[in-house]
């Protein structure tokens, strides 16, 4: 949220390829590393809530036999695996080399490719498109400061529309800045510890080159030339519970996980950005959601 560069492959590798081993050792090889769908029922297990989300997506965009579905920013393949199990054909793109390797080991069709540059000529047409968490990385701080944020979003929506037939649906799940967001210029890693500015700076360090949209309204407005909004849900409370469940698993002691974390010690000692981004004992994303500095939305669009 502060660095003036686009969230490119290097940035995504910092944010996600680095966490590849932690995610797979803690959550499983085909883990879904995006907010689950509890709908207020926090007695559900993490797996049940992720399954509920997949079922919801399938209902909203039509996942079934013979359908061709694109997953923009496919992560470790959780949704693609679900799509495959429903008899549909899923294709995924990501800028994380570790995610590509992991997905391909499980027979998923995934490519190392920038979702912002997708056209019909690259992978052909699709019946529906889904994106869980990738939208957060499409605009950079540089784009925001130059006044290009909505231009970036409009181009992304136009590219997605070019892949779909009339009436084709696009499921978009994304973080946004929330109703208590502070002025951007106040974000500072040297701000008092546990202040809003400090937590937001930590998020910036963990996701370099990325800048969030200002609420769902900016997203919907940017989509309007090509899509109409079908439905919208806030998943903020669900995401807080998802993070809590992730933290329980990633902090649990296992020999393999402990050895991997130990291998990161040299980087922790030599890289101040890494050390700040992953400050021990601090969950910046959870704090930002709890304080409503950030929100989280599940949006369903239909091509006009």
Secondary structure, DSSP 8 states (H G I E B T S, - for coil): --SSS---HHHHIIIIITTHHHHHHHH-TT---S----TT-TTS-HHHHHHHHHHHHHHHHT--TT-EEEEET-TTSHHHHHHHHTT-EEEEEES-HHHHHHHHHTT-EEEE--GGG--HHHH---SEEEEES-GGGSS-HHHHHTT-HHHHHHHHHHHHHTTS-TT-EEEEEEEEE-TT---GGG--TTS-TTSHHHHHHHHHHHTTT---BSHHHHHHHHHTTTEEEEEEEE-HHHHHHHHHHHHHHHSS--HHHHHHHHHTHHHHHH-HHHHHHT-TT--HHHHHHHTTSEEEEEEEEEE-
